[in-house]
Amino acid sequence: MVVIKTPEEIEKMRTAGKLAAQLLLYIGPFVKEGVSTQYLNDLCEEFTQEHGAISAPLNYHGFPRSICTSINNVVCHGIPSEKDILKSGDIVNIDITLIVDGYHGDTSYTFLIGDVDEKIQKLVYRTEKAMYRGIAAIKPGKYLYEIGKAIEKYIGKFNYSIVRAYGGHGIGKKFHEDPHVLHHYSPENRIRLQEGMIFTVEPMINMGKNYDVETSSVDGWTVTTLDGSVSAQFEHTVLVTAEGAEILTKVE
């Protein structure tokens, strides 16, 4: 069941979203060649505690870290590690979710490390653009599938593939709520958009033509592209308003 947020809940979501955005802005300068993803995780956890918030991923269904760090062909749910040292040419998605006063703010950004191949740079740029195309399609009274349709229409020009195994999600008091947000067109998302809905838009785009992914049998979390191609992702938490969509995870 899709939860329509009250004005009081929306204000709390704005607060949580803004702090998540501030953390992503804070960690950006540290995301560079030679640092470990564990170091980034520890900085994020320190920031979170200093601001009186809680890291939502930490211990969520057993996830062992405070953030997700997904490098190159890792689609999502990458686990920070001392062994994962960022190197020139890498891309890494940092996915952050904070709990503030009981409500969640969820956002992610794909960073370029050093000298990244131009084709991969274009993938990252286009993935971010695809997310904003999806957000621009949000209007009360329209259907949720317009998001996936807008993303698919744009991404289809580049011979990339849109991951289907994972999507956006409703969010509020719970980390994951209804609706499930698909980033390709599907009649499954024939859900009428209403003011007060809050969910994430977070397309994961693979450079290869295969959208299939696999989950690590070793750690049970790390999701990689099946064909080994590079994958990029961007994410915002959005509120459906009378005018369209308000992005809650951005710093004004």
N, C-alpha and C positions, 0 to 999 in steps of 0.2 A: 504494500500500500504506500502510495506517495504521500509524504507528509508536507502539508502546506504550513510554512513557518509563520508564526505570529510576529507582529512588529517588534516585540521584545526579543524574540529569538533571532530575528534578522539583525538587530543591533549587536547581539552577542556573536553572531557569525561574522559580522563586519570586523569586530575586534579581533577575533581569532584569525581571520583571513589576512588582516593587515599585519599582524605579528609574524605570520608565516612568510609573508612577502618581505618583511624586514629582515628575517633570518636569511632568506635566499639572497637578498642584496648584500648582507653582511658577509656571507661565506664566499661570494664571487671572487674577490681578490686573492683568496687562498687557493682557489682551484687552478693549479698551474703545474707545469712540468716538475717532476721530482718529489711531489708530495704523495703520501699514501692516502687512500680513501678512509682508513681508520683515523688518521689525523683530522680529516674533514668531519668525520662523524663526531669525534670528541669535541671539536670546536662548536659544532651545532648543539650538542647536548649541554655544553657549558652555557651557551647563549640561552637555551631554552630554560634551564634552571634559574639563571640570573633574572629572567623576566617572569618568573612565577608560573611558567607553563609546563606542560607535560608532552613528551614525545609520544605521539600515537603509535608509530610502528614498533617501538621497543616493547618486546614481549607480546605483541599482537599475534595470537595463534602461534606463539613460540618464535617469532622473528627476533633475532639476537642483537639488533643494532637500532640506533635512533633515527637513521635516515636510510634511504636506498641509493646506491651509487652504481649505475649501470653503464659499463664501458663498451664502446664499439658494437659488437654483435649481441651484447646483452640488452634485451628488450625492456625488461623491468625487474624489480625485486633483487637487484644486485646487492650483495652483502659487503659492507665495508670491511677491509682487511689491511693489516700491516704489509702484506705481500703484494697488494695491488698498488703499484707506484705509477702515477700518471706520467706518460711520456709524450714527446712531441708527435703530433699526428693523430693522437687519440681524440675521441669525443666522449664526454661523460654526462649522463643525466643525473642530476641531484634532485631527489624527490623528498619533499618535506611535508609532514603533517603535524600540526601542533594542536593540543587541547588547551583551550583557555576558558576558564569558568564553565567547564562541562561541554563546550562546543568546539567543533573541529574546523581548522583551516588547512587546505590541501593544495599544494602547488609544486610544479617542477620546471626545470630549465636545463637545456642541453648546452654544455660549455665546450668550446673548442680549445684544445691544448696545443700551443706552439704552432708549427707549420702543418696545417691540415690540408689534405688533398682537396683540390677545388670541387671535385664531384661530391665529396662528402660535405663540404661547406654548403653547397647548393641544397643537399638533402636536409641539412639542419635548418637553413633559412626557409625552405619550402614547408617544412613540418610546422614551424612556428606560424607561418602564414596560413596554413591549413587550419590550425587551431582557431585563429582569429576569424577565418571564413565561417567556421562552424558556429562560433559565438555570435557573429553578425546575423545568422539565420534564425536566432531565437526571438520569437515574438509571441505574446500571449494569444491564445486562440489557434495558433499553428500547431503542427504536430512535431513531436520530438525527432522524428526521422528526418526533418529538414536539416538538422545538424549533420548527420551522416551523409545526406545527399550533397550538401555544400562542400564537405571535405572530399568526398569521392569525385565530384565534378572537377575540382581543382587538381587533386593528386593524380587523377587518371591520365593527365597529359604527360607524365614523366616516367612511365613504366616502373613506378614503385609499387609497393603493395601495402595495404592497410591491415594491420594486425586485427584479427577478429576474435581471438580467444580472450582478449581483455578489452575493457572499455571504461568509460566514465561511470559515475555512480552518484546517486543521491547522497547527501551528507548533512549532518546536523549534530544531534546528541550522539548519534552513532557514526562511526568511521564510514561504514558502507550501508546505505539505505537504498530503497527504490527511488527512482527508476534506474535500470541498467542503461547506460548511454552508449549506443553503437556508433562507431565512427565511419561506417559505410551505410548506404541506404538499406533499410530492411523494414518490412511491414510490422515486425515485432515491436518497433518503436512508434507504433501508431497510438501515441499517448498525447492527449491534448495538453498543451502547455498552459499553465495558470500562474498568475502573479503569486509570489510567495514560494514557488518551488526553488530549491537550491540543489545544484548538482555540479559535478566536475565535467569539463571537456578536456580530454587528454589524449589526442591521437598519437599512436605509435606507428611510425612509418618505416618500413624496411626498404633498403636500396634495391634488394632483389625482387623478383616477380612473385616469390613464394611468401604468402602471408602466414604460413604455418610456423609454430614455435614449439619448443620443448623445454620442460622443466628439469633441472638437475636432479639426478637420482642420488647424488652425494649429499647436497644440503637441503633439497626439497623446496628451494625458493628461487634460485637463479633461473630466469627464463631467457633463452637465447633463440635467435633465428635458426630455423631448421637448415637453411642453406648456407649459413655462416656469414651472410651479408650484414653490413652495418645497419643499425636501427637508431632512429632519433625520436624524441618525445618532448612535448611541452604540455603544461597543464595549468589551468586556472579553475578556481571555484567561482561559480556564477549564480546570480539571483535573477529570476524572471521578474521583470517590472512591467509597468503599464506601457513603457516605451520600447522595451526589448530586453536587454540583459545588462546587469551591473556586475562588473568583475570585482569580486570581493578580495582577491589575493593580489592586490597591487598597491604600491606605495605612491601616494599622490605627489 
